[in-house]
């Protein structure tokens, strides 16, 4: 059932309520249910590393405008970083003009002479907007979760690189709200990295079908709808309907959670010990003992 269908069904049980208000209640109920640990909300997607690019040479003027010789810049490089003989600093590529011209963000004003070697690399990756939380990243083995603070302590200039990532960290959100992650060390080639996590409860449009059982969402929404009807029409039995609905929802929730449990490989039933690296995940421990 879509959002509109659920709303229409609810209005049959609680007539007289505003349709848009009912849809808002449905959305709230959906978001609250999505917070629970549903295996059916687990999500796996794949991202690809960008690799390094250093073809040709460049010059940079005081405004941060890059002019290349023998380069082939692309629009896909916007958001990546460039290192270009400015101490240990690296700068985000803010815009792309053509294969020979780009502009750097927050350029401090120096001038880099023509014929200078450079490298373009990527450390920050945006995951699918469907993710509400990221649990794990995998390339051949599970990557070790750290923090960007840890990366900044061990390698603030990101001078290290490798053919594959070893660590990952949360790196805030993109403009569209998508989760971003940083892979470390910066990867010199294109490799696939699997992302495992949980779906976010995206706002439902009229024709959208929720990712959880529709009758469960409807049952949860009716609790609030009956409460609103009781406020509008007290002493008309809506409070008794609400109490009954709470009991119905509780039973339905238990039924679906038990079914969901059977679909998942829970740790109390399946011991995947070999999947968990025997290494402390705390950044401070790693920094103190030179782990990784």
N, C-alpha and C positions, 0 to 999 in steps of 0.2 A: 504493500500500500504506500502511496505517496503522501506527502505532507497534507495536501488538500483532502485526500480521501480520509485520512485519520481525523482531520478537523471536522469534516462533514459527519462522520460517525459519532464523534463526541457531541456534536450539536443535537443529535437525535436523543441523547441521554440527558443533556443539559441545555435545552432550547432557550433561546433568548439572549445568549451571550454573544458578544461581538466576535465575528469570525477572525479578525486580525489578532485579537487578544488571545483567542484559543490557540492560534498558531504560535504565538509567543510562548504560551504555557507549554506547548508541545516541544518547542525548541529548548526551553529550560530543562524540561524533564529528560530530553535526549542527552543534553550536556551532562546532567547529573549522573545518568546511567553510564555514560561513556567513561566516567572517572573510575568505575569499577574495573576489576582485573578480568577482562573478557579475552579469551584466546582468539575469538573471531575478529577482534580489533587489531591483532598483531599484523605487522606489515613488513614486507621485505622488498627493497628496491635496490638498484645498482647505480653507482656513480662511477665516472671514469676520471682518472687523474689526467692532467694536461701535458705533463712532460715539460722539459726545458726548451727554450728557443733562443738561439744566439747567432743567427745567420747575418753576415754583414757587419758593419760598424755604424756608430751613431755620433752625433753631436747634440748638445743640449744648450739652449740659450737661457738667459736669466729668468725668463717667464716659465721655464719648464717645458718648452716646446721641443720635441725630439725630431731630428731630421736624420733619416737613415740613408745609408749607401749599401745597396745590395740586400736590403731588408724586404720582408713581405709581411708587414703588420696586417692584422685582421681585426674586425670588430669584436671577435671572440676573445681578444686579449684584454679588452677593457675589464678592469677589476683585478687583473693579475698584477704582479709586482715586477719592477725592473731594478736591477743592480747595475750601476754605471759609474764606477770609479769615484764614489763620493763617500769615502771612509767606509764604514760598515753599514751605511744606511741603504735601505731599499724603499722604492716609491711606487705607490699604486698608479696604474695607468688609468687616467680619468676619462680620456676620450681618444677616438681614432678618427683620422681624417682620410688617409689613403695608405697604401702599402709602405710609403716612405715617411709618413708623418703621424705623430701621436703627441699627447700632452700628459704630463705627470702631475699628480695631485700633491699639494703641499710642498712644492719644490722650494728650497730655501734661498734661491737666487744666484747660485754660482753658475759658471759657464764651463761646459765640458767641450773640449776641442774635437774637431772632426777626426774620424779614424779611430775612435775609442771603442774598445770591445765592451760588450754588455751581455746580460742574460735576462730573459723573461721567465718567470716561474709562477706557479700557483700553489698556495697553501690553504686558502679558504674555499670551501665547496658548499654549495647550497643543496640541501636534500629536498626530496619531493614535498610539496606543500601539504600533502595529506598527513605527514608525520606531526603528531603532537608531542612526542618525546622519542629520543633515540636511545636504544638500549646498548647497541653493540655495532661495531664495524669490523669487517672481516676481509682480509686478503691472504689467502692460503691458511692463515691462522687468525685467531682473534687478535685485533689490535689492542694495545694496552691503553686504558683510559687515563689521561692526565688532565692538566689544565693549561690554559695559555700562560698563566703565571709561571708554571714550571718551565715551559718552553722559553719564556723570556729570561729565566734565570740561567739556564744551561746554554742557550744559544740565541741571544737577543737579536743578532744580525742575520739569523737563519743562514749561516755559512755552510752548515752541513747539508748534504744531499744524499740520496740513495735511490736504488732501483725499485724499492718498494717501501711503503710506509711501515712504521713500527708502532707509533702512538697516534692517538686522536684526542681532541678536546672540543668541547662546545665553544662556538665562536659567535655567539649572539644570534640575532635574527636579521634576515634580509628585509628589504623594503616591503615585500608582499607578505611578511610574517613567517616565511619559511625558516626553518632551523638551519643554521650554518655550522659547519665543523671545520676544524683545522687538522690537517694531516701532517705528521712530522716523522722523519725529516722530509723536506720538499722532494717530490718524486721526479726523477729525471726522465721517465718514460711513461707511456700510457698503460695503465693497469686497471682492471675492474675491481671496485671495492663494494662489497655488499653492505647494505645498511639495514639493520633490524631495529624495529621500534613498534610504536603503537599509534594508531590513527588518532587524529584530532577530530572533535565533533564540529565539523564545518557547518556554517549556517545552512539550513534547509530552505530550498526554494519550493514553490508549489508542486512541481513535478518530481522532486527528489525523493528517492526511497532511502530511508535510514539504513545504517549498517548493523542495527540491532533489531530484534523482533518487533514488528510494528504493534502487535497487540500488547506487548509489555510496555511500550512507550505510551500507548493509548491508556492503559490501565493506570500508569503513574500520573498522567495528565488529568484524568478524571477526578483524582483526589482533590486537586486544586480547583477544578471547575465546580465540583459539588460544594466546596467551601465558599466560592464566590456566589453560587446560587443561594446558599444559606444566608449570606449577608444581604442579598437582594430581596429574598423572600423568607424571612425568619418564620420558624414554627410551621413550615410546610413539609417537613420530613427530609430536607436536604442534608441535615446533620447526620441522620441515621444512614442515609445512602453513603455519605462520606466514610463513616466508620466501617460499613460493610465493604466499601471499595478498598480501604486500607488492608483489610484482611485478604481480599481477593488478590491485590497486588503483591502482598507478601508471599502468598502461596505461589503465584506465577513466577515471581523473581527467584524463589528457591528452586522451582522446577527448571528454569532456564540456566541457572548457575550450575546445577547438577549436570545438565546436559553438556554445558560448556566445559565442565571439569573433565568429562569423559573424552572430550575431543583433544585435550591438551596433555602433554607429557609433564606432569608436575614433578617437582624435585622430590617430593615425599614418596613417589611411586617409581620414578626412574632416576637412578643416580648416575648422572653424566659427569663423573668426577674428572675424567681425562680432559674434558673441554675447558676446565677452569685452570688457568695458569697459576702455579704455586709461586706467587710473587705479590708482595704487598702493593696495594693500589694507592696508598697515600703518597702525595707529592713530597711531603717533608721527609718521609722515610727514604724515598728514592734519592732525594738531593743529599741526604746525610750519608748514604751508603753507596752512592755512585751506581745505582741500579739503572741499567739501560744505557 
